[in-house]
Amino acid sequence: MQPTHVSFPDGSTTGEGEVLLVDRDASVIVVDATPFHPVDHTWPDQPGDAGIMRVGDARVDIAEAVMAAISDEGTLAVGTDIPVKRGGEGWTWLVGHRVAGDIPASVAAGAVVAMEVDADRRAALSRGHTACHLASLALDAALADLWRKEIGTDPLGNPDFEGRSNQSSRIHSDGSVDEYRLGKSLRKAGFDSEGFASSLPDREARINAKLAEWVASDAASRIDTEGPSIIDRRSWRCDLPEGGVGFLCGGTHVTSLGEFASITVSLDLSDPQLLVMTTTAVPAPSLASDA
């Protein structure tokens, strides 16, 4: 068995595939190729795609695409039950399609299925994911002067607050919520937590001004991939006015920042040890009217 081939990096929301295996106990169907984006089992920031499969006259509702893997010994593991990280030795990596309800008898190994992703949901999650990345870059830029020591830098050359302190990220339709640790280790690394707390409204305003500038640029955005399988490395790229940026990312994204009417953030420091950044994306009017 070969790793599942995926077409979601190029924006595909439809496709055909051959059923490789069906696990009725887990309500999961695995095919050889799919347009569905699965939620990652180790860093579940973006939810998996939902949609439908068709086998002849039978329709199968897909609640969410998930990661799956089968060991060299033939053991299938799905989602959070996978005991190793993506790409781990001794496992073949697959996309599982978790079914809402019973799996029809006609869905069996060797059957050819037609697949259709919920395109509106995909588009909203893609906007949320791109907005999340842009917000993190704008956050790094807005906090750059608060570092008293040199640390690693982000793709724009600013001190990498995101990489140093992010502890969770959750993408949702047209937005995201990110949490950042502001503990002793960050202060030892040279971050002025007190200065940040005392200037929170100004930092938020700086982030939103930068995001407005980037949205107005109508910059191109894309996913670069090193191969067609689910475990091949993928990177998000965006041609911002300051220069091209990019980093490893397994999610889906918009093709242009022109797909946004706006992106804004709010910063919450109710707990002085935890920054919560909520990012909200508003789709461009043409997209909103099509939804």
SULTADA-V286794 format. One record per backbone hydrogen bond with DSSP energy under -0.5 kcal/mol. CO is the residue of the C=O (numbers start at 1). NH is the residue of the N-H. Records with the same first field share a line. If there is no record, write none. Layout:
CO: NH  NH
This chain:
4: 230
5: 34
7: 10  12
8: 11
13: 117
15: 115
17: 113
18: 32
19: 110
21: 30
22: 24
23: 27  28
27: 99
28: 23
29: 97
30: 20  21
32: 5
34: 7
36: 38
37: 49
39: 67
43: 45
45: 47  171
49: 65
50: 118
51: 62
52: 116
53: 60
54: 114
55: 58
58: 55
60: 53
61: 63  100
62: 51
64: 98
65: 39
66: 96
67: 79
68: 94
69: 77
70: 92
71: 74
74: 76
75: 71
77: 69
78: 81
79: 82
85: 88
88: 91
90: 72
92: 70
93: 4
94: 68  96
95: 31
96: 66  98
97: 29
98: 63  64
99: 101
102: 104
104: 107
106: 108
108: 111
111: 19  113
113: 17
114: 54
115: 15
116: 52
117: 119
118: 122
119: 123
120: 124
121: 125
122: 126
123: 127
124: 128  174
125: 129
126: 130  254
127: 131
128: 132
129: 133
130: 134
131: 135
132: 136
133: 137
134: 138
135: 139
136: 140
137: 141
138: 142
139: 143
141: 144
143: 146
144: 147
146: 192
152: 160
154: 157
158: 154
159: 161
160: 164
161: 165
162: 166
165: 181
168: 179
170: 177
172: 175
174: 281
175: 172
176: 279
177: 170
178: 277
179: 167  168
180: 275
183: 187
184: 188
185: 189
186: 191
187: 190
190: 148
191: 193
192: 196
193: 197
194: 198
195: 199
196: 199
197: 200
199: 203
200: 204
201: 205
202: 206
203: 207
204: 208
205: 209
206: 210
207: 211
208: 212
209: 213
210: 214
211: 215
212: 216
213: 217
214: 217  219
215: 218
219: 257
220: 239
222: 237
224: 235
228: 6
229: 232
233: 226
234: 249
235: 224
236: 247
237: 222
238: 240  245
240: 243
243: 240
245: 238
247: 236
255: 221
256: 259
257: 260
259: 284
262: 282
264: 280
266: 278
268: 276
270: 272
271: 274
273: 182
274: 271
275: 180  277
276: 268  278
277: 178  279
278: 266
279: 176
280: 264
281: 283
282: 261  262
284: 287  288
285: 289
286: 290
287: 291
